[in-house]
Amino acid sequence: MAVKVLIPTPLQKFTKEQATIECEATNVQELIDVLEANCPGIKARLCDEQGAPRRFLNFYVNSEDIRFLDNVSTTLTDGDEVSIVPAVAGG
């Protein structure tokens, strides 16, 4: 099942400057592993040492924050769009 992944600009150096990647995955955790296999080094930017998504990154599946779904166990289906969005802070 093809899933469209939107890559933020700071991480595009791992995707050969591609802003969008198509991957095959059944859930977000598998998607992260597939991204690492296709774009070596990206997982270290997406996940902490325990393998959990970094706190300053937000993952959305079809505009829904995975923290309010099943987190990295969130199921993906053919045609889903996953956005990786860096958190923005300021004062």
Kinemage of the C-alpha trace (Angstrom):
@kinemage 1
@onewidth
@group {chain A} dominant
@subgroup {mainchain}
@vectorlist {calphas} color= white
{ca met a 1} P 0.000 0.000 0.000
{ca ala a 2} L 1.466 3.337 -1.057
{ca val a 3} L 1.620 6.110 1.508
{ca lys a 4} L 2.670 9.656 0.619
{ca val a 5} L 5.136 11.181 3.111
{ca leu a 6} L 5.697 14.953 3.240
{ca ile a 7} L 9.279 15.656 4.318
{ca pro a 8} L 10.153 18.987 5.986
{ca thr a 9} L 12.917 21.020 4.365
{ca pro a 10} L 15.563 20.387 7.096
{ca leu a 11} L 15.260 16.610 6.528
{ca gln a 12} L 15.305 16.711 2.736
{ca lys a 13} L 19.095 16.283 2.738
{ca phe a 14} L 18.351 12.631 3.620
{ca thr a 15} L 15.824 12.255 0.780
{ca lys a 16} L 18.010 13.668 -2.007
{ca glu a 17} L 16.143 16.974 -1.700
{ca gln a 18} L 12.745 15.380 -2.328
{ca ala a 19} L 9.842 17.003 -0.472
{ca thr a 20} L 7.556 14.002 -1.020
{ca ile a 21} L 8.299 10.294 -0.857
{ca glu a 22} L 6.048 7.306 -1.497
{ca cys a 23} L 6.501 4.338 0.840
{ca glu a 24} L 4.860 1.018 1.597
{ca ala a 25} L 3.953 0.626 5.292
{ca thr a 26} L 1.063 -0.620 7.425
{ca asn a 27} L 1.664 1.697 10.411
{ca val a 28} L 3.753 4.721 11.384
{ca gln a 29} L 6.490 2.660 13.090
{ca glu a 30} L 6.954 0.572 9.960
{ca leu a 31} L 6.954 3.764 7.902
{ca ile a 32} L 9.821 5.172 9.973
{ca asp a 33} L 11.777 1.935 9.440
{ca val a 34} L 11.101 2.018 5.678
{ca leu a 35} L 12.222 5.656 5.543
{ca glu a 36} L 15.471 4.682 7.292
{ca ala a 37} L 16.051 1.829 4.834
{ca asn a 38} L 15.534 4.171 1.862
{ca cys a 39} L 17.072 7.321 3.397
{ca pro a 40} L 19.876 6.245 5.774
{ca gly a 41} L 20.296 8.542 8.771
{ca ile a 42} L 16.780 9.971 8.798
{ca lys a 43} L 15.540 7.787 11.688
{ca ala a 44} L 18.055 9.343 14.097
{ca arg a 45} L 16.484 12.724 13.301
{ca leu a 46} L 12.931 11.413 13.666
{ca cys a 47} L 13.310 9.242 16.771
{ca asp a 48} L 15.108 9.395 20.107
{ca glu a 49} L 17.457 6.724 21.469
{ca gln a 50} L 14.489 4.596 22.600
{ca gly a 51} L 12.949 4.692 19.121
{ca ala a 52} L 10.075 7.012 20.052
{ca pro a 53} L 9.303 10.030 17.859
{ca arg a 54} L 11.207 13.105 19.029
{ca arg a 55} L 9.160 15.545 21.088
{ca phe a 56} L 9.814 18.454 18.739
{ca leu a 57} L 8.438 16.598 15.704
{ca asn a 58} L 4.768 16.059 15.006
{ca phe a 59} L 3.481 13.272 12.784
{ca tyr a 60} L 0.098 13.660 11.122
{ca val a 61} L -1.837 11.015 9.200
{ca asn a 62} L -4.363 12.682 6.925
{ca ser a 63} L -4.134 15.849 9.081
{ca glu a 64} L -4.737 13.919 12.352
{ca asp a 65} L -2.003 14.101 15.001
{ca ile a 66} L -0.838 10.533 15.762
{ca arg a 67} L -0.618 11.431 19.473
{ca phe a 68} L -4.429 11.482 19.473
{ca leu a 69} L -4.679 8.276 17.433
{ca asp a 70} L -2.538 5.191 18.179
{ca asn a 71} L 0.821 7.003 18.153
{ca val a 72} L 3.381 4.965 16.141
{ca ser a 73} L 0.904 2.064 15.969
{ca thr a 74} L -1.473 4.231 13.916
{ca thr a 75} L -2.615 2.150 10.957
{ca leu a 76} L -1.847 3.371 7.446
{ca thr a 77} L -3.866 2.510 4.378
{ca asp a 78} L -3.314 2.938 0.672
{ca gly a 79} L -3.446 6.615 -0.284
{ca asp a 80} L -2.832 8.013 3.206
{ca glu a 81} L -0.732 11.153 3.568
{ca val a 82} L 1.760 11.405 6.425
{ca ser a 83} L 3.151 14.829 7.291
{ca ile a 84} L 6.251 15.277 9.417
{ca val a 85} L 6.101 18.726 10.941
{ca pro a 86} L 8.796 20.264 13.147
{ca ala a 87} L 7.372 22.038 16.191
{ca val a 88} L 7.624 25.813 16.115
{ca ala a 89} L 8.397 27.757 19.256
{ca gly a 90} L 9.035 31.364 19.905
{ca gly a 91} L 8.357 34.154 22.204
